[in-house]
Amino acid sequence: MELVAFLIDFVLHVDRHLEVFVRTYGNWVYALLFLIVFVETGVVVMPFLPGDSLLFVVGALCGLGLMSYPLAVGLLFAAAVLGNQSNYTIGHYFGPRVFQWEDSRFFNKRAFDQAHAFYEKYGGVTIVAARFMPFLRTFAPFVAGVARMTRSKFTFYDVTGGALWVGSLVTAGYFFGSVPWVKANLEKIIWAMILIPGVVVLAGAWRARRAARQA
């Protein structure tokens, strides 16, 4: 329970935790960020890590001069692309057997089904759009591997989505993270980053499933 409480606190107050880490450990923060983004996008059992809010806060810290903007963007982009490639490979290896897996501590069957329904409806664009959607971001490359999307096609969407995701959110944090209103309402902004995309994913999956039943 203590670990769960820490993770929730880290997600909701990632700005405080990250700033303390930067001031305490300096450049080791880049290794930590690379690991977090790689694990969130590359390991299908880790969909709860704070991707969007983390990138925004990193941008804000860059704007304050505590981190290097080009180094942060480059490393996070590499982590996002490599993480997706890893996840795709895992999905490609297991293939159709995944549909027989049961819900467990290490596999969220419902999240997989939602991502698969979203993928069936929107195809390769899902890989790009999923970057901005918690949970779907973790499962989309896995689903693409299960669906046997070609590596070259997947890589195109992977690189495009990774560049848009990392570039837009880190840059937004760089320019707006120090604005007083943003700083005062950062926790609400983080909640919005989590809940709004989640609702979009659920709605899209529900429509896709409904359309499949009516077909």
N, C-alpha and C positions, 0 to 999 in steps of 0.2 A: 504493500500500500504506500510506503514511503517513496518508492520509485515512481509510482503513478502520480503521486502528489507533486513530486519534483518535475516530472515531465509536463504536467499541466501548467505549473508555475513557470517553467521555462518557455513554453509556447506563448503564454499570455504576457510574459515580461521579458521577452527575448532581448529587448533593448538594454535592460539593466544587466542581465547576465553576460551579454556579449561585451558590453563596455568594461565591466569588471575584468573579464578575461583578457581583453586587449591591454588594459593598464597593468595587469599582473604578469602576463606571459608574453606580451609583445607579438612578434611575428609568428609565434606558434598558432595564432588565431587562424592563419590561412590554412594550415593543415587541418584544424578542427572544422572549418567551414567546408573544405573539400570533402572531408569524411561525411559530414551531415548530408550534404546535397547528393553525394554519390550513393549513400545508403538509402536515402529517401526515394531516389529514382531507380536504383539498381537492385534493391532487395524487396521482393513483393510482400514481405511480412512487415515492412516498416512504413506504412502509409500515413502515420500520424505526426511525422516530423514537420516543423514549421517552415516550409519552403518559401512561400510568398512573403510572409512577414520578415523572415530572416534576410531575404535579399533586400527588402526595403530598408531594414535597420542597418545592414552593411553599407548601403549607399549613404545613409545619414552619417555614419561614422566616418566614411570617406570625406563627406562634406565638412566634417569638423576637423579634418586633418589627422585623425587617429589611424587611418588605414589608407593604403594606396588604391585609388580608383582603378587604374588600368590593370594592376596586379590582381585585385579582387575580381574584376569582371572576367579576366582571362582564366583564372583558376576555377571560378564557379561555372563558367561556360564549359570548360573541359570536364569538370565533375558531372555536369548535367548530361552531356553527350555520352560520356563513358558509362554513366549509370544506366541510361536507357539502353545502350548496346548490351550491357550485361543482362539486363532484365529481358530484353528481346531473346538473347541466347538461351536463357533459362526456359522461357516459354516455348521456343522452337524445339528445345530438347525434349520437353515433356509432352508437347503436342496435345492431341485429343484426349489423352488420359486425364487432363486437368478437369474436364467436365464431370468426371466421376468422383472427384475429391469431395469430401465432406467438410462442412464448416468446422474450424478448430481454432486453437490458440494461435496457430502459425499461418492459417489461411482463411481469409474472409470470403466465403463463398458468395455472399450477397453482393459485395463490392465487385468481385470478379464478374458476376452476371450482369451487373449494371454497366461495367466498362465494356463488356462484350456486346451488349445491346447497343450501346452508344457507337461502338466501332462498326457494327453491322449497318447502322443507319448512315454514318458520316464518312466511313472509310478512312483513308490515310490522313485526312484533315484532323481526325481525332488526335493524332500524335502531336500536332501543333497546338490545338485548342486545349488538350489535356494538361499542358504545361501550367495553365493558369487555374487548374481545378484540383483541389486536394482530393486524395484517394484515387480519383481517375488518373491523376498524374503518375501514380505508382503502378497502376494496373494496365494502362494503355499499351506500353511497350511489351509487356508480358502477353497481352491479348494478341498483339500484332505477330508475335513469335508463334503463338498457338495457331493463329490463322494462316501461317506460312507466307506472310508478306515477304517479298524478296528483300535481301539485305540492302541492296543498292537503293531501292525505293524507300525503305525504312530509314536509311541513313540520311537521305535528303530531307525527309520530314523531321527527323531527329535534330539535325544541325539547324534547320530553319527555326523550329520551335524553341530549341535551347538558346539561340541567339536572341530571339524576341523576348523570351521569358527573363533571362538574366539581364539583358541590356535594358529593357524597359523598367523593370522593378528597381534595379540598383541605381539607374539614372534618376528615377522618380524620387528615391530616397535621398540621393545626392543633392537634388535641388529643393526638395520640399521637406525633408526630414527635420530640418532645424527651424521650420516655421512654428511660432509659438502655439498656434491653434492645433497643429498636427501633433506636437509634443504633448500637449495637454490631453488630447483625445486618442493617443496612440493605441491604448488598449481596445477602445471601441473600433478603431480602424482594423486592428488585428482580428477581432471577432467578425467584422464584415468580410475580411479576406477569406475567412474560413467558411462562414455560413452561406454567403451569397453564391459563390461558385458551387457549393454543395447542393443547394436547391436547384441550380441549373442542371447539374448532373442527374439528380433524381428525376426531374421533369423530363429530361431528354430520354433517359432510360425507360421511364414509364410510357412515353409516347411510342418509342421504338418497339417495346414489348406488346403494346396494344395493337400497333399496326401489324406486327407479325402474327398475332392471333386472328386478326380479321382477314389476313391474306389467304 
